[in-house]
Structures are given as structure tokens and as C-alpha cells.
Amino acid sequence: QGQLVESGGGLVQAGGSLRLSCAASGFTFRINAMAWYRQAPGNQRELVARISYGGSTNYADSVKDRFSITGDNAKNAVYLHMNSLKPENTANYYCQADSMASYWGRGTQVTVSS
């Protein structure tokens, strides 16, 4: 059974940077794409960034100039590099993977103080 474990969240001041990591394990079939979603209290979960096995990426408009998603197929890992963080980026960030099914991690909290 595939598992995703996120790390790297924390408290950062506005304008700062964080790198989130997601490690995948236990997958029987190839992971075709991995993504980062986020959910703030009272809001719906939304896509932040996605990367395919071939390296194609797409981003939410609100982050495309500040965030970068990278992946390591050999390690089954994905990273989210977040720069120029804003208080409105505060949320629980979830890793998601598409394989034979959709898998989710438990999330890592990112808090940006003003």
C-alpha cells in the first residue's frame, strides 16, 4: 500500500522561504504524477503545484512566480520550494500521488507570520 510522508513545514516570517519534501514508499506501480495541495481553515483544498513523471509542471496562478516543484523519480520524492512566503500561504500542505489510485499524505503545516 503506497504511503506518502511530508516534512519541512513550520513557522516562517513573511518574505521567507521553506522547502517541503514528500517521500513515497510502498508503491507497486509507477507514480505518474505527484502534487502539492493546501487547505487553510474554512477553505477548500486547492492544488498548489503538480509534476508529472516526465517533468511537466503546472502551478496555481497565485504561486507560479514564487513556488517551484521538483521531483526525483529514482527516490519517488517530490519537493516544493516556496519563496517570498505570504501570510495567506498559511495552510496545511498535502502531498498527493497518482498511481493506480490517488494517494494522500497527512499533511505538514506551514504558518507564515506577518
MOURUR-V310596 format. One line per field, one symbol per residue. psi: psi as a letter, one per 20 degrees, with the letter a starting at -180 (. if undefined). A space follows every 10 residues. Layout:
BEGIN
psi = ???
END
This chain:
BEGIN
psi = pqqpoqrira pqqpiaqqpq qppqqjphrq phqqrprqpq pirqpqpgqq prhijqqqqq hiihihqppq qnhhilqqqo oprlqqhiip rppqqqpoci rpqqaiqppp poq.
END
